[in-house]
Amino acid sequence: MRSITTPISDDVIRELKVGEPVLLSGIMVTGRDAAHKWMIETFIKQTHEPKEGDLQVYEELKRLLNGSIIYHCGPVVSGLDTKDYKFVAAGPTTSIREEPYQADVMKHFNVKGVIGKGGMGPKTLKGCQEVPFVYFHAIGGAASYIAQSVQKVLGVYKMEFGVPEAMWVIEVRDFPVVVTMDAHGGSQHAVIDDNSKKVLDALLAQPY
Amino acid sequence: MRDLTNDILELIRRTSSSLPKDVEERLRAAVEKEAPGSAARGALETILKNIELSRANSTPICQDTGTPIFHVYYPEVCCSTRKIREQIRAALAEATQRSYMRPNAVDAIYDNNTGDNLGGDDFPYIHFEEVEAGQPLTIELMLKGGGCENVGRQYSLPDNHLGAGRDMAGVRKVVLDAVQKAQGLGCAPGVLGVAIGGNRGTSYTKSKEVLFDQLGTRNEDPKLAALEERLTSEANQMGIGPMGFGGQTTVIDTKITGLHRLPASYFVSVSYMCWAYRRRKMTVWEDRVEYD
């Protein structure tokens, strides 16, 4: 099985094809609903004024995300009182909610991969080809298992979003994923959706 | 009545970290149906490893520890429901502190997370029901994650688009449509809870309540029992598979309940439960508390 460590080059991204299992290592950042909305509104579309400290976070995120990965994850974290953070459970959340934002975020910060579950839509797939980046599918619900690949919590931004929605900077080792959207227009999700729709239509045409 | 806070805390720990046996057995059986080396098989193998690890370490099976749904059955002349409610809430806050639960209660207007899983009067959701005197006090807990909650659907029949009329044939069509639309987003393989009839509120509530039942038991009405089996079988023909990776097992069981409806309404509600189907029960006897 192929192992990839962040930061990832465009060449490696273009080598990856739908269906390939990969072990990911290195530094990545979690981000989900509140984080994506905030990044778009504050830095990309700039429809909202940055709040206190936002510009500094922005500079650090630019450095951290360049060539790296965004993980759609709202973890269970222990050590909140002492700030000796540890990921206790950390599976992927459903990615499609970030469909309006994802491609623009990836392009803006030059992010090379997104990890989530359930796949994403046409706008993100187009972004995969243009930026380029790929979509890595993790096993939904396998939270204790995936938490074991998280070696260290290096820091956290935007704690005001709450523990699940904050942006956690983590170092992982051998995080198991499968490529389900690649930088060549391939999407396993689109294929399964089309095929299952054909079966559904045939089932609906049958008499009761 | 004695204080049950610690016993309820134990119920929460077990529910979050230890998948019920009937669910685990179905997942183990599903592995054998997938081709060696396939992504579907790999997903199920990872799921099984995760189930064992969570149980051994008392860590949440899924990081989305879900909406806590408590059903309390209390015998006549026994308990103060107000005190039970207080104890459930105290236990939930402590479970969150101990990382059995993720802080999951977010104010929808101001976006702030309360941090302790307590939000207003309805988070957690607690349903009380009185049973006969002499019966033990029992508390059931279900944790239902947001991913699968988001793919639940409610249909108002007739549905012209799907050609679904107000009969069992129409019910079959809309439920299959819900499975196709869910794809892998609800963390397949899942379980379908279906309520036919009721109003918008009761229909959704009952579609979740049937998920407290054991897997494999069929509705007493042969008409509904047949539809339960048929829906599971037909859902699995769609090839969505574990995590939507393609494969043989998309749905591991279907539970249907029928309600009364108004002449004007015919609702069909589908609640999708992910593979991380967390439900547990505690029974309070005079001298001990028993967990299922």
Boltz contact constraints between the chains, C-beta under 6 A:
constraints:
  - contact:
      token1: [A, 75]
      token2: [B, 63]
      max_distance: 6.0
  - contact:
      token1: [A, 76]
      token2: [B, 60]
      max_distance: 6.0
  - contact:
      token1: [A, 76]
      token2: [B, 63]
      max_distance: 6.0
  - contact:
      token1: [A, 76]
      token2: [B, 99]
      max_distance: 6.0
  - contact:
      token1: [A, 76]
      token2: [B, 102]
      max_distance: 6.0
  - contact:
      token1: [A, 78]
      token2: [B, 99]
      max_distance: 6.0
  - contact:
      token1: [A, 88]
      token2: [B, 59]
      max_distance: 6.0
  - contact:
      token1: [A, 88]
      token2: [B, 99]
      max_distance: 6.0
  - contact:
      token1: [A, 89]
      token2: [B, 59]
      max_distance: 6.0
  - contact:
      token1: [A, 89]
      token2: [B, 60]
      max_distance: 6.0
  - contact:
      token1: [A, 89]
      token2: [B, 63]
      max_distance: 6.0
  - contact:
      token1: [A, 90]
      token2: [B, 63]
      max_distance: 6.0
  - contact:
      token1: [A, 91]
      token2: [B, 62]
      max_distance: 6.0
  - contact:
      token1: [A, 91]
      token2: [B, 63]
      max_distance: 6.0
  - contact:
      token1: [A, 94]
      token2: [B, 147]
      max_distance: 6.0
  - contact:
      token1: [A, 94]
      token2: [B, 185]
      max_distance: 6.0
  - contact:
      token1: [A, 118]
      token2: [B, 184]
      max_distance: 6.0
  - contact:
      token1: [A, 118]
      token2: [B, 185]
      max_distance: 6.0
  - contact:
      token1: [A, 139]
      token2: [B, 43]
      max_distance: 6.0
  - contact:
      token1: [A, 139]
      token2: [B, 46]
      max_distance: 6.0
  - contact:
      token1: [A, 140]
      token2: [B, 187]
      max_distance: 6.0
  - contact:
      token1: [A, 141]
      token2: [B, 62]
      max_distance: 6.0
  - contact:
      token1: [A, 141]
      token2: [B, 187]
      max_distance: 6.0
  - contact:
      token1: [A, 141]
      token2: [B, 276]
      max_distance: 6.0
  - contact:
      token1: [A, 142]
      token2: [B, 46]
      max_distance: 6.0
  - contact:
      token1: [A, 142]
      token2: [B, 47]
      max_distance: 6.0
  - contact:
      token1: [A, 142]
      token2: [B, 50]
      max_distance: 6.0
  - contact:
      token1: [A, 143]
      token2: [B, 60]
      max_distance: 6.0
  - contact:
      token1: [A, 143]
      token2: [B, 62]
      max_distance: 6.0
  - contact:
      token1: [A, 143]
      token2: [B, 63]
      max_distance: 6.0
  - contact:
      token1: [A, 144]
      token2: [B, 50]
      max_distance: 6.0
  - contact:
      token1: [A, 144]
      token2: [B, 53]
      max_distance: 6.0
  - contact:
      token1: [A, 144]
      token2: [B, 54]
      max_distance: 6.0
  - contact:
      token1: [A, 144]
      token2: [B, 59]
      max_distance: 6.0
  - contact:
      token1: [A, 145]
      token2: [B, 49]
      max_distance: 6.0
  - contact:
      token1: [A, 145]
      token2: [B, 50]
      max_distance: 6.0
  - contact:
      token1: [A, 145]
      token2: [B, 53]
      max_distance: 6.0
  - contact:
      token1: [A, 162]
      token2: [B, 113]
      max_distance: 6.0
  - contact:
      token1: [A, 163]
      token2: [B, 103]
      max_distance: 6.0
  - contact:
      token1: [A, 164]
      token2: [B, 102]
      max_distance: 6.0
  - contact:
      token1: [A, 178]
      token2: [B, 39]
      max_distance: 6.0
  - contact:
      token1: [A, 192]
      token2: [B, 244]
      max_distance: 6.0
  - contact:
      token1: [A, 192]
      token2: [B, 246]
      max_distance: 6.0
  - contact:
      token1: [A, 193]
      token2: [B, 183]
      max_distance: 6.0
  - contact:
      token1: [A, 195]
      token2: [B, 239]
      max_distance: 6.0
  - contact:
      token1: [A, 196]
      token2: [B, 180]
      max_distance: 6.0
  - contact:
      token1: [A, 196]
      token2: [B, 238]
      max_distance: 6.0
  - contact:
      token1: [A, 196]
      token2: [B, 239]
      max_distance: 6.0
  - contact:
      token1: [A, 196]
      token2: [B, 240]
      max_distance: 6.0
  - contact:
      token1: [A, 199]
      token2: [B, 237]
      max_distance: 6.0
  - contact:
      token1: [A, 199]
      token2: [B, 238]
      max_distance: 6.0
  - contact:
      token1: [A, 200]
      token2: [B, 176]
      max_distance: 6.0
  - contact:
      token1: [A, 200]
      token2: [B, 180]
      max_distance: 6.0
  - contact:
      token1: [A, 203]
      token2: [B, 176]
      max_distance: 6.0
  - contact:
      token1: [A, 203]
      token2: [B, 234]
      max_distance: 6.0
  - contact:
      token1: [A, 204]
      token2: [B, 173]
      max_distance: 6.0
  - contact:
      token1: [A, 208]
      token2: [B, 169]
      max_distance: 6.0
